[in-house]
């Protein structure tokens, strides 16, 4: 990848320039049987739409704090890169009461109501489906995002030395995050074309790195698995084979 990349959004732009058609995120939910594969181009399109929603409709600005209450999921990965694109600080599992805005899954809506700013809810249904009944006080992501623009330009350049991510009590700038992702990619033995299967949660750096940032920094891709404990005997080995997995993080 480009050695001059200083933020996760830079890493995604480099991936898009290098090979937009290759897979970037393949997501499995073994509780529902869902499988979704997103190419670099498709993932980047979701990121652009989400960043436009964040900057435009939600009026988020660089330095704003977003409490991200979502599990390991492809849409969570989209939100992490959208925050980086705008300059918003993604606080993974952050306190909604102290955040400027909150993004919540279906299981944390009551907790998310503590946020006095904008609130967005994700149903996390297969194919990015909307809520059957929109939760009161929240914008339904699946309703709001399709109409957003396919290209994103930030109102102000994102400062790589500004805070970008808070996880497990640790705050990282965009530059620190990108450098750590490169280091982790090297430690995992990742390179262009590598396929990392991760069953780790997104509530700590290890899970975020294996499940998104390190493969992105290496020019590889991630097979992100939720509810791996639901797989039948031998299912994991079959998945490794079918998805051409080169590295596993469990």
Number of C-alpha atoms within 10 A of each C-alpha: 18 14 10 9 19 20 25 27 23 21 23 26 17 20 24 19 11 14 13 18 13 18 20 28 28 20 22 21 19 16 12 12 10 13 15 15 17 18 18 23 20 18 22 25 18 23 28 25 21 29 33 26 22 23 22 14 12 16 12 22 19 22 18 18 26 29 25 26 26 23 19 23 20 23 18 22 21 22 21 26 28 27 28 27 28 29 30 27 28 28 24 25 22 20 18 25 16 15 22 20 23 31 27 27 17 15 14 13 21 9 14 26 18 15 19 14 16 20 24 23 27 27 19 21 13 13 10 15 14 18 17 7 7 15 15 10 12 18 18 20 23 19 14 15 19 13 11 18 15 15 13 20 12 15 11 10 11 20 18 20 13 17 23 31 25 22 17 12 12 10 16 18 20 26 19 19 23 25 19 18 25 22 15 20 24 15 10 19 13 23 18 13 15 20 25 29 27 24 21 21 20 23 16 16 20 16 19 21 23 30 29 29 29 30 30 29 32 25 24 24 31 27 31 29 23 21 15 18 12 13 14 9 9 8 12 14 11 11 14 17 11 9 15 14 17 15 17 15 14 11
